[in-house]
Amino acid sequence: MRNVLIILFIALCTILTAGCGTESEGGQTKAKDPAPILPTSGDYSFRRYIEEKGHTDYRVLYSQVPNSEIVEVRTVIDLETAESSSDISETSNFYEETKDGIYGYIVFSEEFPSEWDAKDIKKFPKTKIIAYPLEVSTSWTEEIEDFDLKITYHIRKVDAEIKTPAKTFKDCIIIDFEEKDKDGNTLRKGNSAFAPNVGWIRHEVEAEVLKDVHKLIKINER
């Protein structure tokens, strides 16, 4: 299997979403024309919890790739909370928001040039992680051939109110996912929550043994 530089914040990279605290399951089923989900700039701090085994803090930085609609999302392990130098890492994911959804590019490190631009990113395959229009119960399945995976997504809510350690967000989108191998066995399932113009604010993954939870804990000054 090739070494992946860019993987989705959802199922692949880690990876999309679980229940939202204060919002009832009823209510609005179709959103109005939505604000952009992914910001083109921003600096956010997250905390990753793995069961009761402790946590790791990291930062997520958004920026727009010059001369394109592609957004680069850099994930940097917080040096102050990393337990050892081996925990320190930095990766980049690339996403593009179009009229029919948000796509993540699957970029392989051995094929990625040290000096790159938007044209280099667009050479790689992409997969849909959010479908437009945003409607409750919309489902779709993506096949990731390089990993022999099928990921099914389901929009659970488009108007959720979600409380995070950083703040409470309204009009959030919650998307459930299930990742299966080529034989149809479930590898992981979970959910992600998105806030307009903020991007990911929470992400939960349940594998066979561990539960992995990521939460936004701070919005840093831009």
Protein Blocks (a to p, Z undefined) as FASTA:
>chain_A
ZZdfbdcfklmmnoccdcdfklcfehjfbdcddddfbdcbdcddddddehjnoccddddd
ddddehiabdcddddddfklpmbfklgccddddddddfkbccdddddfklpcfbdcfklm
mmpccddfbdcdddehiacddddfknopacddddfbfcbccddfkbccehiacddddddd
fkopafbgcdddddehklpabdcdddfkbccddddfbdcdZZ
